[in-house]
Amino acid sequence: MALTGKKIWLDGEMMDWDKAKVHVLTHALHYGTGYFEGIRCYALEDGRSAVFRLDEHVRRLFDSGKILGFPLPRSFEEIKKAILDVVRANGLKECYIRPIAFVGLGEMGLYAPDNPIHIAIAAWSWGAYLGDDGIKNGIRAKVSSYTRHHVNVMMTKSKVSGNYINSVLAKSEVKNAGYDEAIMLDPDGYVAEASGENIFIARGRRIKTTPLTSILAGITRDSVVELARDKGYEVVEERFTRDELYTADEAFFTGTAAELTPIREVDNRKVGERCPGPATHELQSAFFDIIKGKDKKYSRWLAYV
Ligand SMILES: *Cc1c(COP(=O)(O)O)cnc(C)c1O
């Protein structure tokens, strides 16, 4: 079923959903010269709605443009306001928000410094990315045969459209083989991340996640690292291997779309004794309390709509 909604913000104008179109010779459509964000807005228990870590997402959007050399021709405050406006204009209490900046119509060659840079912002209802059962009982992951980007082949800190072919290949490969999500190894063979999520493992109260070197610096990852440390877990950012993943007590993915999803199985091996394990369960429920506005200690992460 095609995605639908009421309004989309495009280049400063709030327009009807169906009117937000681009030309087929848009540069980004041919070469992947776009960059985007994935943001979530949650309904709070007091009836309000709030966007989770809005400033950090907008900052990363600007950073992506800077890394690529296609800076966003808009101000930080304007983008922030437009995101909140889109949520309101669509009348959504809870939604996924997708800002995307892209190189538009002009020169068709690869070097097109004078082409316009457009930005669109859309929002829609999107439930658990890896399924409600996945969030509750964990998912089955498989290590993909596709390697994650080398840091000097693609810019891994930028959420650039072109990067996602690597993710699409990996995700399709494992989905077609009957698994839920792909885990990708870096060019040295260490665990990097999933197709659109960061990865954590736990042994007792010691938690490990991959260092930022070759991965997308997830905002959910950052939130969970801080949260786990606040709860007294030891958290280390260190490379780890595929066999360490097999022998972990617990493993989970983090991401705006996937939120905090437990990993039940890797390469047909059961992870730990039960899923979700105690650390995953504690962090997951603490995370859900924060996004629902139930834990005032982290209310600085919420931008009210
Ligand atoms: C977006 C993304 C993540 C998760 O980042 P969040 O800020 O937590 O949403 C992780 N890995 C990749 C490759 C991503 O694109």
The ligand as an SDF file (V2000), in Angstrom:
LIG
                    3D

 15 15  0  0  0  0  0  0  0  0999 V2000
   19.9530    5.9190   11.0380 C   0  0  0  0  0  0  0  0  0  0  0  0
   20.8990    4.7960   11.2260 C   0  0  0  0  0  0  0  0  0  0  0  0
   21.2050    4.2630   12.4810 C   0  0  0  0  0  0  0  0  0  0  0  0
   20.4720    4.6640   13.7380 C   0  0  0  0  0  0  0  0  0  0  0  0
   20.6110    6.0060   14.0720 O   0  0  0  0  0  0  0  0  0  0  0  0
   19.5540    6.7090   15.0150 P   0  0  0  0  0  0  0  0  0  0  0  0
   20.0600    8.0890   15.1410 O   0  0  0  0  0  0  0  0  0  0  0  0
   19.5390    5.9790   16.2790 O   0  0  0  0  0  0  0  0  0  0  0  0
   18.2470    6.6170   14.3050 O   0  0  0  0  0  0  0  0  0  0  0  0
   22.2070    3.3060   12.5610 C   0  0  0  0  0  0  0  0  0  0  0  0
   22.8380    2.8520   11.4760 N   0  0  0  0  0  0  0  0  0  0  0  0
   22.5410    3.3170   10.2430 C   0  0  0  0  0  0  0  0  0  0  0  0
   23.2710    2.7940    9.0740 C   0  0  0  0  0  0  0  0  0  0  0  0
   21.5640    4.2950   10.0870 C   0  0  0  0  0  0  0  0  0  0  0  0
   21.2620    4.7370    8.8780 O   0  0  0  0  0  0  0  0  0  0  0  0
  1  2  1  0
  2  3  1  0
  2 14  2  0
  3  4  1  0
  3 10  2  0
  4  5  1  0
  5  6  1  0
  6  7  2  0
  6  8  1  0
  6  9  1  0
 10 11  1  0
 11 12  2  0
 12 13  1  0
 12 14  1  0
 14 15  1  0
M  END
$$$$
